[in-house]
Amino acid sequence: MFGVDALPEALALVKSGAMAGTVLNDANNQAKATFDLAKNLADGKPAAEGTNWKIENKIVRVPYVGVDQDNLAQFIGK
């Protein structure tokens, strides 16, 4: 079984082995993208210039992060 949002309850289930994994909707990188793009615009530059963000049809996609037993330790306690 898999879940979405890497909630603390889901992380505990992954740790116990009751759930195979969950997916993190990465708010930290969403904030970073917003800041990077806004800063460029405020500086008079194209929004994505000098960043790794790609704008397609006015949309910036920030990848989800899969969480399972292999990387669970990175997310416990956050």
mmCIF file of the N, C-alpha and C atoms, coordinates in Angstrom:
data_MODEL
# 
_entry.id   MODEL 
# 
loop_
_atom_site.group_PDB 
_atom_site.id 
_atom_site.type_symbol 
_atom_site.label_atom_id 
_atom_site.label_alt_id 
_atom_site.label_comp_id 
_atom_site.label_asym_id 
_atom_site.label_entity_id 
_atom_site.label_seq_id 
_atom_site.pdbx_PDB_ins_code 
_atom_site.Cartn_x 
_atom_site.Cartn_y 
_atom_site.Cartn_z 
_atom_site.occupancy 
_atom_site.B_iso_or_equiv 
_atom_site.pdbx_formal_charge 
_atom_site.auth_seq_id 
_atom_site.auth_comp_id 
_atom_site.auth_asym_id 
_atom_site.auth_atom_id 
_atom_site.pdbx_PDB_model_num 
ATOM 1   N N  . MET A 1 1  ? 0.841  -1.163 0.000   1.00 0.00 ? 1  MET A N  1 
ATOM 2   C CA . MET A 1 1  ? 0.000  0.000  0.000   1.00 0.00 ? 1  MET A CA 1 
ATOM 3   C C  . MET A 1 1  ? 0.893  1.235  0.000   1.00 0.00 ? 1  MET A C  1 
ATOM 4   N N  . PHE A 1 2  ? 0.445  2.256  -0.725  1.00 0.00 ? 2  PHE A N  1 
ATOM 5   C CA . PHE A 1 2  ? 1.143  3.532  -0.788  1.00 0.00 ? 2  PHE A CA 1 
ATOM 6   C C  . PHE A 1 2  ? 0.192  4.646  -0.404  1.00 0.00 ? 2  PHE A C  1 
ATOM 7   N N  . GLY A 1 3  ? 0.744  5.757  0.066   1.00 0.00 ? 3  GLY A N  1 
ATOM 8   C CA . GLY A 1 3  ? -0.059 6.913  0.442   1.00 0.00 ? 3  GLY A CA 1 
ATOM 9   C C  . GLY A 1 3  ? 0.479  8.170  -0.211  1.00 0.00 ? 3  GLY A C  1 
ATOM 10  N N  . VAL A 1 4  ? -0.161 9.278  0.099   1.00 0.00 ? 4  VAL A N  1 
ATOM 11  C CA . VAL A 1 4  ? 0.224  10.572 -0.469  1.00 0.00 ? 4  VAL A CA 1 
ATOM 12  C C  . VAL A 1 4  ? 0.407  11.574 0.664   1.00 0.00 ? 4  VAL A C  1 
ATOM 13  N N  . ASP A 1 5  ? 1.363  12.456 0.511   1.00 0.00 ? 5  ASP A N  1 
ATOM 14  C CA . ASP A 1 5  ? 1.645  13.608 1.372   1.00 0.00 ? 5  ASP A CA 1 
ATOM 15  C C  . ASP A 1 5  ? 2.627  13.345 2.502   1.00 0.00 ? 5  ASP A C  1 
ATOM 16  N N  . ALA A 1 6  ? 3.114  12.139 2.670   1.00 0.00 ? 6  ALA A N  1 
ATOM 17  C CA . ALA A 1 6  ? 4.136  11.853 3.695   1.00 0.00 ? 6  ALA A CA 1 
ATOM 18  C C  . ALA A 1 6  ? 3.752  12.416 5.060   1.00 0.00 ? 6  ALA A C  1 
ATOM 19  N N  . LEU A 1 7  ? 2.492  12.242 5.421   1.00 0.00 ? 7  LEU A N  1 
ATOM 20  C CA . LEU A 1 7  ? 2.020  12.677 6.736   1.00 0.00 ? 7  LEU A CA 1 
ATOM 21  C C  . LEU A 1 7  ? 2.739  11.883 7.825   1.00 0.00 ? 7  LEU A C  1 
ATOM 22  N N  . PRO A 1 8  ? 2.855  12.443 9.031   1.00 0.00 ? 8  PRO A N  1 
ATOM 23  C CA . PRO A 1 8  ? 3.543  11.715 10.111  1.00 0.00 ? 8  PRO A CA 1 
ATOM 24  C C  . PRO A 1 8  ? 2.968  10.315 10.343  1.00 0.00 ? 8  PRO A C  1 
ATOM 25  N N  . GLU A 1 9  ? 1.653  10.188 10.246  1.00 0.00 ? 9  GLU A N  1 
ATOM 26  C CA . GLU A 1 9  ? 1.023  8.877  10.421  1.00 0.00 ? 9  GLU A CA 1 
ATOM 27  C C  . GLU A 1 9  ? 1.473  7.902  9.335   1.00 0.00 ? 9  GLU A C  1 
ATOM 28  N N  . ALA A 1 10 ? 1.589  8.396  8.114   1.00 0.00 ? 10 ALA A N  1 
ATOM 29  C CA . ALA A 1 10 ? 2.032  7.555  7.004   1.00 0.00 ? 10 ALA A CA 1 
ATOM 30  C C  . ALA A 1 10 ? 3.490  7.159  7.185   1.00 0.00 ? 10 ALA A C  1 
ATOM 31  N N  . LEU A 1 11 ? 4.318  8.097  7.635   1.00 0.00 ? 11 LEU A N  1 
ATOM 32  C CA . LEU A 1 11 ? 5.734  7.784  7.862   1.00 0.00 ? 11 LEU A CA 1 
ATOM 33  C C  . LEU A 1 11 ? 5.882  6.705  8.931   1.00 0.00 ? 11 LEU A C  1 
ATOM 34  N N  . ALA A 1 12 ? 5.056  6.773  9.963   1.00 0.00 ? 12 ALA A N  1 
ATOM 35  C CA . ALA A 1 12 ? 5.091  5.743  11.010  1.00 0.00 ? 12 ALA A CA 1 
ATOM 36  C C  . ALA A 1 12 ? 4.689  4.388  10.439  1.00 0.00 ? 12 ALA A C  1 
ATOM 37  N N  . LEU A 1 13 ? 3.712  4.377  9.529   1.00 0.00 ? 13 LEU A N  1 
ATOM 38  C CA . LEU A 1 13 ? 3.297  3.114  8.911   1.00 0.00 ? 13 LEU A CA 1 
ATOM 39  C C  . LEU A 1 13 ? 4.386  2.559  7.996   1.00 0.00 ? 13 LEU A C  1 
ATOM 40  N N  . VAL A 1 14 ? 5.087  3.433  7.301   1.00 0.00 ? 14 VAL A N  1 
ATOM 41  C CA . VAL A 1 14 ? 6.211  2.987  6.468   1.00 0.00 ? 14 VAL A CA 1 
ATOM 42  C C  . VAL A 1 14 ? 7.289  2.394  7.366   1.00 0.00 ? 14 VAL A C  1 
ATOM 43  N N  . LYS A 1 15 ? 7.578  3.078  8.466   1.00 0.00 ? 15 LYS A N  1 
ATOM 44  C CA . LYS A 1 15 ? 8.601  2.591  9.398   1.00 0.00 ? 15 LYS A CA 1 
ATOM 45  C C  . LYS A 1 15 ? 8.249  1.211  9.944   1.00 0.00 ? 15 LYS A C  1 
ATOM 46  N N  . SER A 1 16 ? 6.961  0.999  10.246  1.00 0.00 ? 16 SER A N  1 
ATOM 47  C CA . SER A 1 16 ? 6.537  -0.286 10.809  1.00 0.00 ? 16 SER A CA 1 
ATOM 48  C C  . SER A 1 16 ? 6.440  -1.382 9.760   1.00 0.00 ? 16 SER A C  1 
ATOM 49  N N  . GLY A 1 17 ? 6.458  -1.003 8.483   1.00 0.00 ? 17 GLY A N  1 
ATOM 50  C CA . GLY A 1 17 ? 6.327  -1.976 7.403   1.00 0.00 ? 17 GLY A CA 1 
ATOM 51  C C  . GLY A 1 17 ? 4.892  -2.215 6.964   1.00 0.00 ? 17 GLY A C  1 
ATOM 52  N N  . ALA A 1 18 ? 3.935  -1.553 7.615   1.00 0.00 ? 18 ALA A N  1 
ATOM 53  C CA . ALA A 1 18 ? 2.526  -1.709 7.250   1.00 0.00 ? 18 ALA A CA 1 
ATOM 54  C C  . ALA A 1 18 ? 2.194  -1.012 5.940   1.00 0.00 ? 18 ALA A C  1 
ATOM 55  N N  . MET A 1 19 ? 3.007  -0.018 5.561   1.00 0.00 ? 19 MET A N  1 
ATOM 56  C CA . MET A 1 19 ? 2.810  0.712  4.315   1.00 0.00 ? 19 MET A CA 1 
ATOM 57  C C  . MET A 1 19 ? 4.130  0.679  3.561   1.00 0.00 ? 19 MET A C  1 
ATOM 58  N N  . ALA A 1 20 ? 4.068  0.454  2.254   1.00 0.00 ? 20 ALA A N  1 
ATOM 59  C CA . ALA A 1 20 ? 5.294  0.362  1.456   1.00 0.00 ? 20 ALA A CA 1 
ATOM 60  C C  . ALA A 1 20 ? 5.949  1.724  1.242   1.00 0.00 ? 20 ALA A C  1 
ATOM 61  N N  . GLY A 1 21 ? 5.145  2.764  1.129   1.00 0.00 ? 21 GLY A N  1 
ATOM 62  C CA . GLY A 1 21 ? 5.711  4.080  0.883   1.00 0.00 ? 21 GLY A CA 1 
ATOM 63  C C  . GLY A 1 21 ? 4.647  5.150  0.809   1.00 0.00 ? 21 GLY A C  1 
ATOM 64  N N  . THR A 1 22 ? 5.112  6.373  0.655   1.00 0.00 ? 22 THR A N  1 
ATOM 65  C CA . THR A 1 22 ? 4.239  7.528  0.511   1.00 0.00 ? 22 THR A CA 1 
ATOM 66  C C  . THR A 1 22 ? 4.947  8.513  -0.413  1.00 0.00 ? 22 THR A C  1 
ATOM 67  N N  . VAL A 1 23 ? 4.254  9.551  -0.802  1.00 0.00 ? 23 VAL A N  1 
ATOM 68  C CA . VAL A 1 23 ? 4.821  10.546 -1.714  1.00 0.00 ? 23 VAL A CA 1 
ATOM 69  C C  . VAL A 1 23 ? 4.728  11.911 -1.047  1.00 0.00 ? 23 VAL A C  1 
ATOM 70  N N  . LEU A 1 24 ? 5.851  12.618 -1.008  1.00 0.00 ? 24 LEU A N  1 
ATOM 71  C CA . LEU A 1 24 ? 5.899  13.942 -0.405  1.00 0.00 ? 24 LEU A CA 1 
ATOM 72  C C  . LEU A 1 24 ? 5.591  15.002 -1.448  1.00 0.00 ? 24 LEU A C  1 
ATOM 73  N N  . ASN A 1 25 ? 4.600  15.831 -1.193  1.00 0.00 ? 25 ASN A N  1 
ATOM 74  C CA . ASN A 1 25 ? 4.318  17.012 -1.989  1.00 0.00 ? 25 ASN A CA 1 
ATOM 75  C C  . ASN A 1 25 ? 5.269  18.077 -1.447  1.00 0.00 ? 25 ASN A C  1 
ATOM 76  N N  . ASP A 1 26 ? 6.382  18.312 -2.131  1.00 0.00 ? 26 ASP A N  1 
ATOM 77  C CA . ASP A 1 26 ? 7.573  18.991 -1.622  1.00 0.00 ? 26 ASP A CA 1 
ATOM 78  C C  . ASP A 1 26 ? 7.404  20.506 -1.454  1.00 0.00 ? 26 ASP A C  1 
ATOM 79  N N  . ALA A 1 27 ? 6.884  20.919 -0.301  1.00 0.00 ? 27 ALA A N  1 
ATOM 80  C CA . ALA A 1 27 ? 6.640  22.336 -0.024  1.00 0.00 ? 27 ALA A CA 1 
ATOM 81  C C  . ALA A 1 27 ? 7.938  23.146 -0.001  1.00 0.00 ? 27 ALA A C  1 
ATOM 82  N N  . ASN A 1 28 ? 9.035  22.554 0.472   1.00 0.00 ? 28 ASN A N  1 
ATOM 83  C CA . ASN A 1 28 ? 10.302 23.296 0.525   1.00 0.00 ? 28 ASN A CA 1 
ATOM 84  C C  . ASN A 1 28 ? 10.766 23.701 -0.868  1.00 0.00 ? 28 ASN A C  1 
ATOM 85  N N  . ASN A 1 29 ? 10.721 22.770 -1.812  1.00 0.00 ? 29 ASN A N  1 
ATOM 86  C CA . ASN A 1 29 ? 11.134 23.115 -3.167  1.00 0.00 ? 29 ASN A CA 1 
ATOM 87  C C  . ASN A 1 29 ? 10.095 23.967 -3.890  1.00 0.00 ? 29 ASN A C  1 
ATOM 88  N N  . GLN A 1 30 ? 8.829  23.856 -3.527  1.00 0.00 ? 30 GLN A N  1 
ATOM 89  C CA . GLN A 1 30 ? 7.819  24.755 -4.082  1.00 0.00 ? 30 GLN A CA 1 
ATOM 90  C C  . GLN A 1 30 ? 8.129  26.196 -3.660  1.00 0.00 ? 30 GLN A C  1 
ATOM 91  N N  . ALA A 1 31 ? 8.484  26.377 -2.394  1.00 0.00 ? 31 ALA A N  1 
ATOM 92  C CA . ALA A 1 31 ? 8.840  27.705 -1.898  1.00 0.00 ? 31 ALA A CA 1 
ATOM 93  C C  . ALA A 1 31 ? 10.102 28.213 -2.573  1.00 0.00 ? 31 ALA A C  1 
ATOM 94  N N  . LYS A 1 32 ? 11.091 27.327 -2.751  1.00 0.00 ? 32 LYS A N  1 
ATOM 95  C CA . LYS A 1 32 ? 12.334 27.732 -3.413  1.00 0.00 ? 32 LYS A CA 1 
ATOM 96  C C  . LYS A 1 32 ? 12.071 28.172 -4.847  1.00 0.00 ? 32 LYS A C  1 
ATOM 97  N N  . ALA A 1 33 ? 11.231 27.420 -5.554  1.00 0.00 ? 33 ALA A N  1 
ATOM 98  C CA . ALA A 1 33 ? 10.900 27.789 -6.929  1.00 0.00 ? 33 ALA A CA 1 
ATOM 99  C C  . ALA A 1 33 ? 10.220 29.154 -6.965  1.00 0.00 ? 33 ALA A C  1 
ATOM 100 N N  . THR A 1 34 ? 9.267  29.357 -6.069  1.00 0.00 ? 34 THR A N  1 
ATOM 101 C CA . THR A 1 34 ? 8.551  30.633 -6.015  1.00 0.00 ? 34 THR A CA 1 
ATOM 102 C C  . THR A 1 34 ? 9.519  31.777 -5.764  1.00 0.00 ? 34 THR A C  1 
ATOM 103 N N  . PHE A 1 35 ? 10.405 31.598 -4.795  1.00 0.00 ? 35 PHE A N  1 
ATOM 104 C CA . PHE A 1 35 ? 11.381 32.640 -4.472  1.00 0.00 ? 35 PHE A CA 1 
ATOM 105 C C  . PHE A 1 35 ? 12.309 32.914 -5.650  1.00 0.00 ? 35 PHE A C  1 
ATOM 106 N N  . ASP A 1 36 ? 12.894 31.846 -6.222  1.00 0.00 ? 36 ASP A N  1 
ATOM 107 C CA . ASP A 1 36 ? 13.853 32.012 -7.320  1.00 0.00 ? 36 ASP A CA 1 
ATOM 108 C C  . ASP A 1 36 ? 13.217 32.740 -8.502  1.00 0.00 ? 36 ASP A C  1 
ATOM 109 N N  . LEU A 1 37 ? 12.010 32.320 -8.870  1.00 0.00 ? 37 LEU A N  1 
ATOM 110 C CA . LEU A 1 37 ? 11.342 32.924 -10.026 1.00 0.00 ? 37 LEU A CA 1 
ATOM 111 C C  . LEU A 1 37 ? 10.942 34.375 -9.739  1.00 0.00 ? 37 LEU A C  1 
ATOM 112 N N  . ALA A 1 38 ? 10.421 34.631 -8.553  1.00 0.00 ? 38 ALA A N  1 
ATOM 113 C CA . ALA A 1 38 ? 10.012 35.985 -8.188  1.00 0.00 ? 38 ALA A CA 1 
ATOM 114 C C  . ALA A 1 38 ? 11.217 36.926 -8.110  1.00 0.00 ? 38 ALA A C  1 
ATOM 115 N N  . LYS A 1 39 ? 12.324 36.431 -7.563  1.00 0.00 ? 39 LYS A N  1 
ATOM 116 C CA . LYS A 1 39 ? 13.525 37.260 -7.464  1.00 0.00 ? 39 LYS A CA 1 
ATOM 117 C C  . LYS A 1 39 ? 14.019 37.656 -8.851  1.00 0.00 ? 39 LYS A C  1 
ATOM 118 N N  . ASN A 1 40 ? 14.045 36.684 -9.768  1.00 0.00 ? 40 ASN A N  1 
ATOM 119 C CA . ASN A 1 40 ? 14.464 37.010 -11.127 1.00 0.00 ? 40 ASN A CA 1 
ATOM 120 C C  . ASN A 1 40 ? 13.557 38.069 -11.737 1.00 0.00 ? 40 ASN A C  1 
ATOM 121 N N  . LEU A 1 41 ? 12.250 37.912 -11.579 1.00 0.00 ? 41 LEU A N  1 
ATOM 122 C CA . LEU A 1 41 ? 11.315 38.894 -12.141 1.00 0.00 ? 41 LEU A CA 1 
ATOM 123 C C  . LEU A 1 41 ? 11.524 40.269 -11.508 1.00 0.00 ? 41 LEU A C  1 
ATOM 124 N N  . ALA A 1 42 ? 11.742 40.312 -10.189 1.00 0.00 ? 42 ALA A N  1 
ATOM 125 C CA . ALA A 1 42 ? 11.981 41.583 -9.503  1.00 0.00 ? 42 ALA A CA 1 
ATOM 126 C C  . ALA A 1 42 ? 13.271 42.241 -9.982  1.00 0.00 ? 42 ALA A C  1 
ATOM 127 N N  . ASP A 1 43 ? 14.233 41.420 -10.389 1.00 0.00 ? 43 ASP A N  1 
ATOM 128 C CA . ASP A 1 43 ? 15.516 41.928 -10.896 1.00 0.00 ? 43 ASP A CA 1 
ATOM 129 C C  . ASP A 1 43 ? 15.467 42.231 -12.393 1.00 0.00 ? 43 ASP A C  1 
ATOM 130 N N  . GLY A 1 44 ? 14.286 42.094 -13.008 1.00 0.00 ? 44 GLY A N  1 
ATOM 131 C CA . GLY A 1 44 ? 14.132 42.407 -14.430 1.00 0.00 ? 44 GLY A CA 1 
ATOM 132 C C  . GLY A 1 44 ? 14.630 41.327 -15.372 1.00 0.00 ? 44 GLY A C  1 
ATOM 133 N N  . LYS A 1 45 ? 14.816 40.103 -14.860 1.00 0.00 ? 45 LYS A N  1 
ATOM 134 C CA . LYS A 1 45 ? 15.307 38.993 -15.676 1.00 0.00 ? 45 LYS A CA 1 
ATOM 135 C C  . LYS A 1 45 ? 14.150 38.070 -16.046 1.00 0.00 ? 45 LYS A C  1 
ATOM 136 N N  . PRO A 1 46 ? 14.347 37.240 -17.071 1.00 0.00 ? 46 PRO A N  1 
ATOM 137 C CA . PRO A 1 46 ? 13.359 36.190 -17.325 1.00 0.00 ? 46 PRO A CA 1 
ATOM 138 C C  . PRO A 1 46 ? 13.238 35.294 -16.084 1.00 0.00 ? 46 PRO A C  1 
ATOM 139 N N  . ALA A 1 47 ? 12.042 34.868 -15.776 1.00 0.00 ? 47 ALA A N  1 
ATOM 140 C CA . ALA A 1 47 ? 11.767 34.172 -14.513 1.00 0.00 ? 47 ALA A CA 1 
ATOM 141 C C  . ALA A 1 47 ? 12.700 32.994 -14.249 1.00 0.00 ? 47 ALA A C  1 
ATOM 142 N N  . ALA A 1 48 ? 12.911 32.138 -15.215 1.00 0.00 ? 48 ALA A N  1 
ATOM 143 C CA . ALA A 1 48 ? 13.662 30.901 -14.980 1.00 0.00 ? 48 ALA A CA 1 
ATOM 144 C C  . ALA A 1 48 ? 15.164 31.040 -15.243 1.00 0.00 ? 48 ALA A C  1 
ATOM 145 N N  . GLU A 1 49 ? 15.608 32.219 -15.631 1.00 0.00 ? 49 GLU A N  1 
ATOM 146 C CA . GLU A 1 49 ? 17.024 32.403 -15.958 1.00 0.00 ? 49 GLU A CA 1 
ATOM 147 C C  . GLU A 1 49 ? 17.930 32.027 -14.790 1.00 0.00 ? 49 GLU A C  1 
ATOM 148 N N  . GLY A 1 50 ? 18.921 31.183 -15.058 1.00 0.00 ? 50 GLY A N  1 
ATOM 149 C CA . GLY A 1 50 ? 19.895 30.804 -14.049 1.00 0.00 ? 50 GLY A CA 1 
ATOM 150 C C  . GLY A 1 50 ? 19.372 29.846 -12.989 1.00 0.00 ? 50 GLY A C  1 
ATOM 151 N N  . THR A 1 51 ? 18.199 29.259 -13.231 1.00 0.00 ? 51 THR A N  1 
ATOM 152 C CA . THR A 1 51 ? 17.629 28.294 -12.281 1.00 0.00 ? 51 THR A CA 1 
ATOM 153 C C  . THR A 1 51 ? 17.494 26.942 -12.969 1.00 0.00 ? 51 THR A C  1 
ATOM 154 N N  . ASN A 1 52 ? 17.122 25.943 -12.196 1.00 0.00 ? 52 ASN A N  1 
ATOM 155 C CA . ASN A 1 52 ? 16.829 24.624 -12.767 1.00 0.00 ? 52 ASN A CA 1 
ATOM 156 C C  . ASN A 1 52 ? 15.342 24.445 -13.040 1.00 0.00 ? 52 ASN A C  1 
ATOM 157 N N  . TRP A 1 53 ? 14.539 25.492 -12.771 1.00 0.00 ? 53 TRP A N  1 
ATOM 158 C CA . TRP A 1 53 ? 13.094 25.392 -12.952 1.00 0.00 ? 53 TRP A CA 1 
ATOM 159 C C  . TRP A 1 53 ? 12.738 25.598 -14.406 1.00 0.00 ? 53 TRP A C  1 
ATOM 160 N N  . LYS A 1 54 ? 11.761 24.861 -14.865 1.00 0.00 ? 54 LYS A N  1 
ATOM 161 C CA . LYS A 1 54 ? 11.276 24.982 -16.246 1.00 0.00 ? 54 LYS A CA 1 
ATOM 162 C C  . LYS A 1 54 ? 9.830  25.442 -16.205 1.00 0.00 ? 54 LYS A C  1 
ATOM 163 N N  . ILE A 1 55 ? 9.514  26.442 -17.010 1.00 0.00 ? 55 ILE A N  1 
ATOM 164 C CA . ILE A 1 55 ? 8.151  26.951 -17.096 1.00 0.00 ? 55 ILE A CA 1 
ATOM 165 C C  . ILE A 1 55 ? 7.567  26.462 -18.412 1.00 0.00 ? 55 ILE A C  1 
ATOM 166 N N  . GLU A 1 56 ? 6.469  25.720 -18.313 1.00 0.00 ? 56 GLU A N  1 
ATOM 167 C CA . GLU A 1 56 ? 5.767  25.234 -19.510 1.00 0.00 ? 56 GLU A CA 1 
ATOM 168 C C  . GLU A 1 56 ? 4.308  25.614 -19.398 1.00 0.00 ? 56 GLU A C  1 
ATOM 169 N N  . ASN A 1 57 ? 3.822  26.396 -20.351 1.00 0.00 ? 57 ASN A N  1 
ATOM 170 C CA . ASN A 1 57 ? 2.429  26.862 -20.323 1.00 0.00 ? 57 ASN A CA 1 
ATOM 171 C C  . ASN A 1 57 ? 2.099  27.546 -18.995 1.00 0.00 ? 57 ASN A C  1 
ATOM 172 N N  . LYS A 1 58 ? 3.017  28.386 -18.522 1.00 0.00 ? 58 LYS A N  1 
ATOM 173 C CA . LYS A 1 58 ? 2.858  29.148 -17.279 1.00 0.00 ? 58 LYS A CA 1 
ATOM 174 C C  . LYS A 1 58 ? 2.817  28.270 -16.033 1.00 0.00 ? 58 LYS A C  1 
ATOM 175 N N  . ILE A 1 59 ? 3.316  27.042 -16.127 1.00 0.00 ? 59 ILE A N  1 
ATOM 176 C CA . ILE A 1 59 ? 3.308  26.103 -15.008 1.00 0.00 ? 59 ILE A CA 1 
ATOM 177 C C  . ILE A 1 59 ? 4.742  25.686 -14.685 1.00 0.00 ? 59 ILE A C  1 
ATOM 178 N N  . VAL A 1 60 ? 5.066  25.676 -13.408 1.00 0.00 ? 60 VAL A N  1 
ATOM 179 C CA . VAL A 1 60 ? 6.348  25.155 -12.931 1.00 0.00 ? 60 VAL A CA 1 
ATOM 180 C C  . VAL A 1 60 ? 6.038  23.890 -12.154 1.00 0.00 ? 60 VAL A C  1 
ATOM 181 N N  . ARG A 1 61 ? 6.574  22.795 -12.598 1.00 0.00 ? 61 ARG A N  1 
ATOM 182 C CA . ARG A 1 61 ? 6.335  21.519 -11.908 1.00 0.00 ? 61 ARG A CA 1 
ATOM 183 C C  . ARG A 1 61 ? 7.482  21.253 -10.944 1.00 0.00 ? 61 ARG A C  1 
ATOM 184 N N  . VAL A 1 62 ? 7.120  21.025 -9.705  1.00 0.00 ? 62 VAL A N  1 
ATOM 185 C CA . VAL A 1 62 ? 8.090  20.657 -8.682  1.00 0.00 ? 62 VAL A CA 1 
ATOM 186 C C  . VAL A 1 62 ? 7.876  19.170 -8.417  1.00 0.00 ? 62 VAL A C  1 
ATOM 187 N N  . PRO A 1 63 ? 8.884  18.346 -8.669  1.00 0.00 ? 63 PRO A N  1 
ATOM 188 C CA . PRO A 1 63 ? 8.698  16.902 -8.540  1.00 0.00 ? 63 PRO A CA 1 
ATOM 189 C C  . PRO A 1 63 ? 8.306  16.460 -7.127  1.00 0.00 ? 63 PRO A C  1 
ATOM 190 N N  . TYR A 1 64 ? 7.459  15.462 -7.091  1.00 0.00 ? 64 TYR A N  1 
ATOM 191 C CA . TYR A 1 64 ? 7.141  14.801 -5.827  1.00 0.00 ? 64 TYR A CA 1 
ATOM 192 C C  . TYR A 1 64 ? 8.355  13.976 -5.409  1.00 0.00 ? 64 TYR A C  1 
ATOM 193 N N  . VAL A 1 65 ? 8.431  13.645 -4.137  1.00 0.00 ? 65 VAL A N  1 
ATOM 194 C CA . VAL A 1 65 ? 9.535  12.840 -3.617  1.00 0.00 ? 65 VAL A CA 1 
ATOM 195 C C  . VAL A 1 65 ? 8.957  11.555 -3.043  1.00 0.00 ? 65 VAL A C  1 
ATOM 196 N N  . GLY A 1 66 ? 9.373  10.430 -3.580  1.00 0.00 ? 66 GLY A N  1 
ATOM 197 C CA . GLY A 1 66 ? 8.948  9.146  -3.047  1.00 0.00 ? 66 GLY A CA 1 
ATOM 198 C C  . GLY A 1 66 ? 9.657  8.858  -1.732  1.00 0.00 ? 66 GLY A C  1 
ATOM 199 N N  . VAL A 1 67 ? 8.916  8.365  -0.761  1.00 0.00 ? 67 VAL A N  1 
ATOM 200 C CA . VAL A 1 67 ? 9.475  8.019  0.549   1.00 0.00 ? 67 VAL A CA 1 
ATOM 201 C C  . VAL A 1 67 ? 9.170  6.555  0.818   1.00 0.00 ? 67 VAL A C  1 
ATOM 202 N N  . ASP A 1 68 ? 10.221 5.783  1.079   1.00 0.00 ? 68 ASP A N  1 
ATOM 203 C CA . ASP A 1 68 ? 10.053 4.370  1.447   1.00 0.00 ? 68 ASP A CA 1 
ATOM 204 C C  . ASP A 1 68 ? 11.129 4.010  2.475   1.00 0.00 ? 68 ASP A C  1 
ATOM 205 N N  . GLN A 1 69 ? 11.295 2.742  2.742   1.00 0.00 ? 69 GLN A N  1 
ATOM 206 C CA . GLN A 1 69 ? 12.275 2.315  3.746   1.00 0.00 ? 69 GLN A CA 1 
ATOM 207 C C  . GLN A 1 69 ? 13.692 2.801  3.419   1.00 0.00 ? 69 GLN A C  1 
ATOM 208 N N  . ASP A 1 70 ? 14.004 2.951  2.125   1.00 0.00 ? 70 ASP A N  1 
ATOM 209 C CA . ASP A 1 70 ? 15.360 3.326  1.716   1.00 0.00 ? 70 ASP A CA 1 
ATOM 210 C C  . ASP A 1 70 ? 15.740 4.748  2.120   1.00 0.00 ? 70 ASP A C  1 
ATOM 211 N N  . ASN A 1 71 ? 14.773 5.677  2.150   1.00 0.00 ? 71 ASN A N  1 
ATOM 212 C CA . ASN A 1 71 ? 15.105 7.069  2.469   1.00 0.00 ? 71 ASN A CA 1 
ATOM 213 C C  . ASN A 1 71 ? 14.265 7.636  3.616   1.00 0.00 ? 71 ASN A C  1 
ATOM 214 N N  . LEU A 1 72 ? 13.561 6.780  4.323   1.00 0.00 ? 72 LEU A N  1 
ATOM 215 C CA . LEU A 1 72 ? 12.651 7.200  5.394   1.00 0.00 ? 72 LEU A CA 1 
ATOM 216 C C  . LEU A 1 72 ? 13.340 8.057  6.453   1.00 0.00 ? 72 LEU A C  1 
ATOM 217 N N  . ALA A 1 73 ? 14.566 7.733  6.802   1.00 0.00 ? 73 ALA A N  1 
ATOM 218 C CA . ALA A 1 73 ? 15.284 8.451  7.865   1.00 0.00 ? 73 ALA A CA 1 
ATOM 219 C C  . ALA A 1 73 ? 15.392 9.951  7.565   1.00 0.00 ? 73 ALA A C  1 
ATOM 220 N N  . GLN A 1 74 ? 15.408 10.337 6.308   1.00 0.00 ? 74 GLN A N  1 
ATOM 221 C CA . GLN A 1 74 ? 15.498 11.750 5.932   1.00 0.00 ? 74 GLN A CA 1 
ATOM 222 C C  . GLN A 1 74 ? 14.242 12.524 6.309   1.00 0.00 ? 74 GLN A C  1 
ATOM 223 N N  . PHE A 1 75 ? 13.137 11.825 6.506   1.00 0.00 ? 75 PHE A N  1 
ATOM 224 C CA . PHE A 1 75 ? 11.848 12.487 6.689   1.00 0.00 ? 75 PHE A CA 1 
ATOM 225 C C  . PHE A 1 75 ? 11.253 12.320 8.077   1.00 0.00 ? 75 PHE A C  1 
ATOM 226 N N  . ILE A 1 76 ? 11.768 11.403 8.859   1.00 0.00 ? 76 ILE A N  1 
ATOM 227 C CA . ILE A 1 76 ? 11.278 11.205 10.226  1.00 0.00 ? 76 ILE A CA 1 
ATOM 228 C C  . ILE A 1 76 ? 11.729 12.394 11.072  1.00 0.00 ? 76 ILE A C  1 
ATOM 229 N N  . GLY A 1 77 ? 10.815 12.977 11.803  1.00 0.00 ? 77 GLY A N  1 
ATOM 230 C CA . GLY A 1 77 ? 11.155 14.088 12.687  1.00 0.00 ? 77 GLY A CA 1 
ATOM 231 C C  . GLY A 1 77 ? 11.113 15.454 12.036  1.00 0.00 ? 77 GLY A C  1 
ATOM 232 N N  . LYS A 1 78 ? 10.726 15.538 10.771  1.00 0.00 ? 78 LYS A N  1 
ATOM 233 C CA . LYS A 1 78 ? 10.630 16.851 10.115  1.00 0.00 ? 78 LYS A CA 1 
ATOM 234 C C  . LYS A 1 78 ? 9.309  17.481 10.420  1.00 0.00 ? 78 LYS A C  1 
# 
